[in-house]
Amino acid sequence: MNLLTSLFWTLWHFPAIFYGGYAVSQPTWLGVVLFCINLILASFILGWLRQKTGGVIAPTLVHTANNIGMVMTGVSGIILGETGLLLTLLLLIFLLYTKAWKSQGLLFEIEILKEKYLG
């Protein structure tokens, strides 16, 4: 589900990226590739936060803080910023540390629901 959501949000940002209003690192093709990778990685972290907290407030605050930080710093480059390699590296480290790509007990919950409602 995180992958599907991240692909949707990637497509949602494309008009702003290609028609102005969204800063990506240069060359543009590399900035777009890094943006897509970072968005996919971040979606697993936000999804993990959603599962861990049971609500949308924590992932919303993280996303908001990210957006405010990017706007206030104005950083957009191949190393720093939302389309930078440093963010890619930090997201990968966090994912490896938390194993956020794994479903946290979701399969167990599905089995309980199956038994309860399907017999």
PyMOL commands that set and color helices and strands:
alter all, ss='L'
color gray80, all
select helices_A, chain A and resi 2-18+28-53+57-73+85-98+106-118
alter helices_A, ss='H'
color red, helices_A
deselect
rebuild
show_as cartoon
